[in-house]
């Protein structure tokens, strides 16, 4: 058994084909992030990966649509999205597969 801490990971990413990671795999990437109200992520897309976002607390807006706790957003390859936390919020993001360099800013 090994023990890791989220604070030692990069921007909440703890599973995937990168370092540091708690579990290294090319199959997927997993992240857990906390945001303060007003925090945002730049609009981006992935050419090959599917990105799933589970809002675990708070309210956020992605592409002008408001999401709240329990909502799951599936973003297909080629679909662009942005992100803004409307309140303090947390989310879990899963990307399938884990691909280095598959994030493109708009």
Helices and strands as residue ranges (DSSP letters): G 6-8, E 13-15, E 29-35, E 40-45, E 50-57, E 59-62, E 65-68, E 72-75, E 81-85, E 89-96, E 104-105
